[in-house]
Amino acid sequence: SIYSVMAALLMDITNPKIGGTQYSFLTSIANFGSVSISMISGSLIIILGYNRFFLYTALTIGISLLILYFVKETLEKN
């Protein structure tokens, strides 16, 4: 699940000397982000309707993936 991946990622980037404190700060920031995105997406589904929301989300993710692909290609050439 996404929560397991997020927890593993946060455990990986925390400093072992202050692990408990830094991990709890990072998880609170991550939880705030996921709650905020859930509220925004729920509101957009009500405003736009499910079909248009899904279309706009797919377009946004598709464009982002294309940009990342070309950035990776540019970095590999250099």
Biopython code that builds the backbone (N, CA, C, O; Angstrom):
import numpy as np
from Bio.PDB.StructureBuilder import StructureBuilder

atoms = [
    (1, "SER", "N", (0.827, -1.176, 0.000)),
    (1, "SER", "CA", (0.000, 0.000, 0.000)),
    (1, "SER", "C", (0.877, 1.248, 0.000)),
    (1, "SER", "O", (2.079, 1.168, 0.252)),
    (2, "ILE", "N", (0.285, 2.374, -0.277)),
    (2, "ILE", "CA", (1.028, 3.630, -0.368)),
    (2, "ILE", "C", (1.589, 4.037, 0.989)),
    (2, "ILE", "O", (2.641, 4.672, 1.055)),
    (3, "TYR", "N", (0.906, 3.683, 2.066)),
    (3, "TYR", "CA", (1.383, 4.060, 3.394)),
    (3, "TYR", "C", (2.663, 3.307, 3.761)),
    (3, "TYR", "O", (3.549, 3.863, 4.411)),
    (4, "SER", "N", (2.756, 2.053, 3.347)),
    (4, "SER", "CA", (3.979, 1.283, 3.608)),
    (4, "SER", "C", (5.160, 1.861, 2.856)),
    (4, "SER", "O", (6.263, 1.950, 3.397)),
    (5, "VAL", "N", (4.939, 2.251, 1.623)),
    (5, "VAL", "CA", (6.001, 2.854, 0.821)),
    (5, "VAL", "C", (6.420, 4.187, 1.422)),
    (5, "VAL", "O", (7.613, 4.478, 1.517)),
    (6, "MET", "N", (5.457, 4.992, 1.825)),
    (6, "MET", "CA", (5.773, 6.290, 2.408)),
    (6, "MET", "C", (6.537, 6.120, 3.726)),
    (6, "MET", "O", (7.487, 6.858, 3.987)),
    (7, "ALA", "N", (6.136, 5.168, 4.543)),
    (7, "ALA", "CA", (6.832, 4.934, 5.808)),
    (7, "ALA", "C", (8.258, 4.462, 5.568)),
    (7, "ALA", "O", (9.180, 4.910, 6.250)),
    (8, "ALA", "N", (8.452, 3.561, 4.607)),
    (8, "ALA", "CA", (9.798, 3.084, 4.298)),
    (8, "ALA", "C", (10.676, 4.207, 3.759)),
    (8, "ALA", "O", (11.853, 4.299, 4.106)),
    (9, "LEU", "N", (10.111, 5.051, 2.920)),
    (9, "LEU", "CA", (10.866, 6.179, 2.384)),
    (9, "LEU", "C", (11.269, 7.148, 3.490)),
    (9, "LEU", "O", (12.406, 7.618, 3.527)),
    (10, "LEU", "N", (10.341, 7.444, 4.382)),
    (10, "LEU", "CA", (10.648, 8.352, 5.476)),
    (10, "LEU", "C", (11.668, 7.747, 6.445)),
    (10, "LEU", "O", (12.506, 8.468, 6.987)),
    (11, "MET", "N", (11.604, 6.446, 6.665)),
    (11, "MET", "CA", (12.601, 5.794, 7.516)),
    (11, "MET", "C", (13.981, 5.834, 6.868)),
    (11, "MET", "O", (14.997, 5.920, 7.559)),
    (12, "ASP", "N", (14.010, 5.773, 5.559)),
    (12, "ASP", "CA", (15.283, 5.763, 4.839)),
    (12, "ASP", "C", (15.979, 7.118, 4.916)),
    (12, "ASP", "O", (17.208, 7.171, 4.972)),
    (13, "ILE", "N", (15.221, 8.215, 4.919)),
    (13, "ILE", "CA", (15.860, 9.530, 4.871)),
    (13, "ILE", "C", (16.067, 10.155, 6.247)),
    (13, "ILE", "O", (16.646, 11.237, 6.343)),
    (14, "THR", "N", (15.609, 9.504, 7.307)),
    (14, "THR", "CA", (15.793, 10.085, 8.631)),
    (14, "THR", "C", (17.209, 9.855, 9.129)),
    (14, "THR", "O", (17.852, 8.861, 8.794)),
    (15, "ASN", "N", (17.672, 10.784, 9.925)),
    (15, "ASN", "CA", (18.985, 10.705, 10.553)),
    (15, "ASN", "C", (18.906, 9.726, 11.726)),
    (15, "ASN", "O", (18.059, 9.909, 12.601)),
    (16, "PRO", "N", (19.758, 8.689, 11.778)),
    (16, "PRO", "CA", (19.658, 7.693, 12.858)),
    (16, "PRO", "C", (19.861, 8.277, 14.264)),
    (16, "PRO", "O", (19.352, 7.723, 15.238)),
    (17, "LYS", "N", (20.588, 9.373, 14.377)),
    (17, "LYS", "CA", (20.850, 9.957, 15.701)),
    (17, "LYS", "C", (19.606, 10.568, 16.315)),
    (17, "LYS", "O", (19.440, 10.542, 17.534)),
    (18, "ILE", "N", (18.734, 11.114, 15.492)),
    (18, "ILE", "CA", (17.493, 11.725, 15.988)),
    (18, "ILE", "C", (16.295, 11.091, 15.281)),
    (18, "ILE", "O", (15.329, 11.776, 14.945)),
    (19, "GLY", "N", (16.364, 9.803, 15.063)),
    (19, "GLY", "CA", (15.390, 9.096, 14.227)),
    (19, "GLY", "C", (13.947, 9.272, 14.632)),
    (19, "GLY", "O", (13.102, 9.563, 13.785)),
    (20, "GLY", "N", (13.637, 9.101, 15.918)),
    (20, "GLY", "CA", (12.239, 9.167, 16.349)),
    (20, "GLY", "C", (11.626, 10.533, 16.136)),
    (20, "GLY", "O", (10.506, 10.651, 15.639)),
    (21, "THR", "N", (12.360, 11.563, 16.510)),
    (21, "THR", "CA", (11.837, 12.924, 16.386)),
    (21, "THR", "C", (11.691, 13.324, 14.924)),
    (21, "THR", "O", (10.654, 13.848, 14.520)),
    (22, "GLN", "N", (12.731, 13.076, 14.133)),
    (22, "GLN", "CA", (12.675, 13.474, 12.726)),
    (22, "GLN", "C", (11.617, 12.672, 11.978)),
    (22, "GLN", "O", (10.910, 13.223, 11.134)),
    (23, "TYR", "N", (11.498, 11.379, 12.274)),
    (23, "TYR", "CA", (10.488, 10.553, 11.611)),
    (23, "TYR", "C", (9.081, 11.060, 11.918)),
    (23, "TYR", "O", (8.235, 11.110, 11.026)),
    (24, "SER", "N", (8.821, 11.437, 13.174)),
    (24, "SER", "CA", (7.476, 11.912, 13.508)),
    (24, "SER", "C", (7.176, 13.253, 12.847)),
    (24, "SER", "O", (6.038, 13.495, 12.445)),
    (25, "PHE", "N", (8.178, 14.135, 12.724)),
    (25, "PHE", "CA", (7.962, 15.387, 11.986)),
    (25, "PHE", "C", (7.657, 15.112, 10.517)),
    (25, "PHE", "O", (6.729, 15.692, 9.954)),
    (26, "LEU", "N", (8.434, 14.230, 9.897)),
    (26, "LEU", "CA", (8.233, 13.934, 8.476)),
    (26, "LEU", "C", (6.885, 13.271, 8.224)),
    (26, "LEU", "O", (6.210, 13.594, 7.247)),
    (27, "THR", "N", (6.484, 12.341, 9.099)),
    (27, "THR", "CA", (5.184, 11.696, 8.897)),
    (27, "THR", "C", (4.029, 12.669, 9.093)),
    (27, "THR", "O", (3.008, 12.564, 8.412)),
    (28, "SER", "N", (4.181, 13.617, 10.021)),
    (28, "SER", "CA", (3.093, 14.596, 10.196)),
    (28, "SER", "C", (2.964, 15.489, 8.969)),
    (28, "SER", "O", (1.851, 15.841, 8.577)),
    (29, "ILE", "N", (4.088, 15.860, 8.358)),
    (29, "ILE", "CA", (4.043, 16.660, 7.131)),
    (29, "ILE", "C", (3.423, 15.842, 6.000)),
    (29, "ILE", "O", (2.594, 16.355, 5.248)),
    (30, "ALA", "N", (3.817, 14.578, 5.874)),
    (30, "ALA", "CA", (3.266, 13.724, 4.821)),
    (30, "ALA", "C", (1.770, 13.494, 5.017)),
    (30, "ALA", "O", (1.011, 13.509, 4.048)),
    (31, "ASN", "N", (1.343, 13.284, 6.253)),
    (31, "ASN", "CA", (-0.085, 13.095, 6.526)),
    (31, "ASN", "C", (-0.877, 14.354, 6.206)),
    (31, "ASN", "O", (-1.973, 14.272, 5.651)),
    (32, "PHE", "N", (-0.338, 15.511, 6.547)),
    (32, "PHE", "CA", (-1.010, 16.766, 6.226)),
    (32, "PHE", "C", (-1.155, 16.919, 4.713)),
    (32, "PHE", "O", (-2.194, 17.371, 4.231)),
    (33, "GLY", "N", (-0.112, 16.541, 3.960)),
    (33, "GLY", "CA", (-0.176, 16.622, 2.499)),
    (33, "GLY", "C", (-1.227, 15.698, 1.916)),
    (33, "GLY", "O", (-1.971, 16.094, 1.018)),
    (34, "SER", "N", (-1.299, 14.469, 2.416)),
    (34, "SER", "CA", (-2.277, 13.534, 1.852)),
    (34, "SER", "C", (-3.704, 13.926, 2.217)),
    (34, "SER", "O", (-4.614, 13.741, 1.409)),
    (35, "VAL", "N", (-3.918, 14.459, 3.408)),
    (35, "VAL", "CA", (-5.255, 14.926, 3.789)),
    (35, "VAL", "C", (-5.656, 16.127, 2.930)),
    (35, "VAL", "O", (-6.801, 16.221, 2.488)),
    (36, "SER", "N", (-4.712, 17.045, 2.696)),
    (36, "SER", "CA", (-5.009, 18.222, 1.874)),
    (36, "SER", "C", (-5.381, 17.825, 0.451)),
    (36, "SER", "O", (-6.350, 18.336, -0.110)),
    (37, "ILE", "N", (-4.607, 16.912, -0.130)),
    (37, "ILE", "CA", (-4.898, 16.450, -1.492)),
    (37, "ILE", "C", (-6.254, 15.750, -1.541)),
    (37, "ILE", "O", (-6.992, 15.909, -2.514)),
    (38, "SER", "N", (-6.590, 14.983, -0.517)),
    (38, "SER", "CA", (-7.899, 14.313, -0.496)),
    (38, "SER", "C", (-9.044, 15.318, -0.463)),
    (38, "SER", "O", (-10.056, 15.135, -1.139)),
    (39, "MET", "N", (-8.883, 16.375, 0.318)),
    (39, "MET", "CA", (-9.941, 17.392, 0.381)),
    (39, "MET", "C", (-10.078, 18.130, -0.953)),
    (39, "MET", "O", (-11.189, 18.396, -1.410)),
    (40, "ILE", "N", (-8.948, 18.456, -1.569)),
    (40, "ILE", "CA", (-8.994, 19.166, -2.850)),
    (40, "ILE", "C", (-9.599, 18.288, -3.936)),
    (40, "ILE", "O", (-10.442, 18.743, -4.709)),
    (41, "SER", "N", (-9.170, 17.024, -3.995)),
    (41, "SER", "CA", (-9.697, 16.157, -5.052)),
    (41, "SER", "C", (-11.176, 15.861, -4.853)),
    (41, "SER", "O", (-11.920, 15.757, -5.829)),
    (42, "GLY", "N", (-11.615, 15.725, -3.607)),
    (42, "GLY", "CA", (-13.043, 15.523, -3.355)),
    (42, "GLY", "C", (-13.875, 16.713, -3.805)),
    (42, "GLY", "O", (-14.947, 16.551, -4.388)),
    (43, "SER", "N", (-13.369, 17.908, -3.528)),
    (43, "SER", "CA", (-14.082, 19.112, -3.964)),
    (43, "SER", "C", (-14.115, 19.221, -5.481)),
    (43, "SER", "O", (-15.134, 19.601, -6.057)),
    (44, "LEU", "N", (-12.999, 18.886, -6.133)),
    (44, "LEU", "CA", (-12.960, 18.959, -7.596)),
    (44, "LEU", "C", (-13.884, 17.934, -8.250)),
    (44, "LEU", "O", (-14.462, 18.202, -9.303)),
    (45, "ILE", "N", (-14.023, 16.769, -7.633)),
    (45, "ILE", "CA", (-14.956, 15.773, -8.179)),
    (45, "ILE", "C", (-16.378, 16.307, -8.116)),
    (45, "ILE", "O", (-17.153, 16.105, -9.050)),
    (46, "ILE", "N", (-16.731, 16.983, -7.033)),
    (46, "ILE", "CA", (-18.077, 17.552, -6.915)),
    (46, "ILE", "C", (-18.274, 18.665, -7.939)),
    (46, "ILE", "O", (-19.329, 18.746, -8.567)),
    (47, "ILE", "N", (-17.259, 19.531, -8.116)),
    (47, "ILE", "CA", (-17.394, 20.667, -9.031)),
    (47, "ILE", "C", (-17.381, 20.216, -10.489)),
    (47, "ILE", "O", (-18.238, 20.629, -11.270)),
    (48, "LEU", "N", (-16.415, 19.371, -10.864)),
    (48, "LEU", "CA", (-16.217, 18.995, -12.271)),
    (48, "LEU", "C", (-17.013, 17.767, -12.693)),
    (48, "LEU", "O", (-17.334, 17.615, -13.871)),
    (49, "GLY", "N", (-17.330, 16.904, -11.762)),
    (49, "GLY", "CA", (-17.904, 15.614, -12.110)),
    (49, "GLY", "C", (-16.769, 14.601, -12.251)),
    (49, "GLY", "O", (-15.629, 14.966, -12.539)),
    (50, "TYR", "N", (-17.092, 13.345, -12.047)),
    (50, "TYR", "CA", (-16.053, 12.320, -12.023)),
    (50, "TYR", "C", (-15.344, 12.167, -13.365)),
    (50, "TYR", "O", (-14.120, 12.047, -13.402)),
    (51, "ASN", "N", (-16.088, 12.169, -14.459)),
    (51, "ASN", "CA", (-15.475, 11.934, -15.771)),
    (51, "ASN", "C", (-14.468, 13.020, -16.146)),
    (51, "ASN", "O", (-13.360, 12.717, -16.587)),
    (52, "ARG", "N", (-14.854, 14.281, -15.970)),
    (52, "ARG", "CA", (-13.919, 15.366, -16.309)),
    (52, "ARG", "C", (-12.740, 15.407, -15.338)),
    (52, "ARG", "O", (-11.616, 15.698, -15.749)),
    (53, "PHE", "N", (-12.981, 15.117, -14.041)),
    (53, "PHE", "CA", (-11.879, 15.079, -13.076)),
    (53, "PHE", "C", (-10.870, 13.996, -13.461)),
    (53, "PHE", "O", (-9.661, 14.225, -13.422)),
    (54, "PHE", "N", (-11.370, 12.826, -13.830)),
    (54, "PHE", "CA", (-10.491, 11.736, -14.237)),
    (54, "PHE", "C", (-9.702, 12.122, -15.487)),
    (54, "PHE", "O", (-8.510, 11.827, -15.576)),
    (55, "LEU", "N", (-10.340, 12.769, -16.439)),
    (55, "LEU", "CA", (-9.670, 13.192, -17.665)),
    (55, "LEU", "C", (-8.569, 14.203, -17.371)),
    (55, "LEU", "O", (-7.449, 14.060, -17.863)),
    (56, "TYR", "N", (-8.874, 15.221, -16.574)),
    (56, "TYR", "CA", (-7.874, 16.242, -16.243)),
    (56, "TYR", "C", (-6.720, 15.652, -15.435)),
    (56, "TYR", "O", (-5.567, 16.041, -15.625)),
    (57, "THR", "N", (-7.022, 14.725, -14.543)),
    (57, "THR", "CA", (-5.966, 14.074, -13.767)),
    (57, "THR", "C", (-5.073, 13.238, -14.667)),
    (57, "THR", "O", (-3.850, 13.272, -14.530)),
    (58, "ALA", "N", (-5.664, 12.494, -15.578)),
    (58, "ALA", "CA", (-4.876, 11.675, -16.504)),
    (58, "ALA", "C", (-3.999, 12.550, -17.400)),
    (58, "ALA", "O", (-2.844, 12.210, -17.658)),
    (59, "LEU", "N", (-4.541, 13.673, -17.876)),
    (59, "LEU", "CA", (-3.743, 14.584, -18.691)),
    (59, "LEU", "C", (-2.573, 15.174, -17.899)),
    (59, "LEU", "O", (-1.460, 15.275, -18.416)),
    (60, "THR", "N", (-2.819, 15.558, -16.663)),
    (60, "THR", "CA", (-1.768, 16.115, -15.812)),
    (60, "THR", "C", (-0.665, 15.099, -15.556)),
    (60, "THR", "O", (0.518, 15.425, -15.654)),
    (61, "ILE", "N", (-1.046, 13.878, -15.230)),
    (61, "ILE", "CA", (-0.047, 12.845, -14.959)),
    (61, "ILE", "C", (0.684, 12.474, -16.243)),
    (61, "ILE", "O", (1.894, 12.253, -16.217)),
    (62, "GLY", "N", (-0.023, 12.402, -17.358)),
    (62, "GLY", "CA", (0.618, 12.076, -18.635)),
    (62, "GLY", "C", (1.638, 13.118, -19.052)),
    (62, "GLY", "O", (2.737, 12.776, -19.488)),
    (63, "ILE", "N", (1.282, 14.379, -18.920)),
    (63, "ILE", "CA", (2.218, 15.458, -19.268)),
    (63, "ILE", "C", (3.424, 15.434, -18.324)),
    (63, "ILE", "O", (4.560, 15.634, -18.755)),
    (64, "SER", "N", (3.170, 15.189, -17.042)),
    (64, "SER", "CA", (4.281, 15.117, -16.080)),
    (64, "SER", "C", (5.239, 13.980, -16.414)),
    (64, "SER", "O", (6.456, 14.148, -16.329)),
    (65, "LEU", "N", (4.703, 12.837, -16.791)),
    (65, "LEU", "CA", (5.564, 11.704, -17.157)),
    (65, "LEU", "C", (6.376, 11.996, -18.410)),
    (65, "LEU", "O", (7.541, 11.608, -18.496)),
    (66, "LEU", "N", (5.773, 12.677, -19.384)),
    (66, "LEU", "CA", (6.524, 13.058, -20.584)),
    (66, "LEU", "C", (7.656, 14.031, -20.254)),
    (66, "LEU", "O", (8.767, 13.893, -20.766)),
    (67, "ILE", "N", (7.376, 14.997, -19.414)),
    (67, "ILE", "CA", (8.420, 15.951, -19.015)),
    (67, "ILE", "C", (9.549, 15.230, -18.296)),
    (67, "ILE", "O", (10.720, 15.483, -18.577)),
    (68, "LEU", "N", (9.215, 14.337, -17.373)),
    (68, "LEU", "CA", (10.254, 13.588, -16.668)),
    (68, "LEU", "C", (11.072, 12.714, -17.609)),
    (68, "LEU", "O", (12.279, 12.563, -17.423)),
    (69, "TYR", "N", (10.428, 12.141, -18.613)),
    (69, "TYR", "CA", (11.145, 11.322, -19.583)),
    (69, "TYR", "C", (12.176, 12.155, -20.343)),
    (69, "TYR", "O", (13.322, 11.737, -20.509)),
    (70, "PHE", "N", (11.761, 13.327, -20.799)),
    (70, "PHE", "CA", (12.688, 14.160, -21.567)),
    (70, "PHE", "C", (13.781, 14.761, -20.690)),
    (70, "PHE", "O", (14.897, 14.975, -21.164)),
    (71, "VAL", "N", (13.484, 15.035, -19.434)),
    (71, "VAL", "CA", (14.519, 15.509, -18.513)),
    (71, "VAL", "C", (15.555, 14.415, -18.295)),
    (71, "VAL", "O", (16.755, 14.685, -18.276)),
    (72, "LYS", "N", (15.093, 13.183, -18.132)),
    (72, "LYS", "CA", (16.009, 12.050, -17.951)),
    (72, "LYS", "C", (16.882, 11.867, -19.181)),
    (72, "LYS", "O", (18.086, 11.645, -19.059)),
    (73, "GLU", "N", (16.289, 11.958, -20.364)),
    (73, "GLU", "CA", (17.066, 11.818, -21.599)),
    (73, "GLU", "C", (18.112, 12.918, -21.719)),
    (73, "GLU", "O", (19.238, 12.662, -22.146)),
    (74, "THR", "N", (17.749, 14.134, -21.346)),
    (74, "THR", "CA", (18.685, 15.245, -21.418)),
    (74, "THR", "C", (19.842, 15.062, -20.433)),
    (74, "THR", "O", (20.992, 15.357, -20.758)),
    (75, "LEU", "N", (19.535, 14.577, -19.235)),
    (75, "LEU", "CA", (20.575, 14.367, -18.230)),
    (75, "LEU", "C", (21.514, 13.227, -18.634)),
    (75, "LEU", "O", (22.712, 13.284, -18.358)),
    (76, "GLU", "N", (20.975, 12.199, -19.284)),
    (76, "GLU", "CA", (21.820, 11.082, -19.704)),
    (76, "GLU", "C", (22.770, 11.490, -20.833)),
    (76, "GLU", "O", (23.875, 10.956, -20.933)),
    (77, "LYS", "N", (22.350, 12.426, -21.680)),
    (77, "LYS", "CA", (23.228, 12.892, -22.764)),
    (77, "LYS", "C", (24.385, 13.719, -22.222)),
    (77, "LYS", "O", (25.477, 13.707, -22.790)),
    (78, "ASN", "N", (24.153, 14.440, -21.121)),
    (78, "ASN", "CA", (25.210, 15.269, -20.542)),
    (78, "ASN", "C", (26.068, 14.400, -19.670)),
    (78, "ASN", "O", (27.030, 14.882, -19.072)),
]
sb = StructureBuilder()
sb.init_structure("model")
sb.init_model(0)
sb.init_chain("A")
sb.init_seg("    ")
for serial, (resi, resn, name, xyz) in enumerate(atoms, 1):
    if name == "N":
        sb.init_residue(resn, " ", resi, " ")
    sb.init_atom(name, np.array(xyz, "f"), 0.0, 1.0, " ", f" {name:<3s}", serial, name[0])
structure = sb.get_structure()
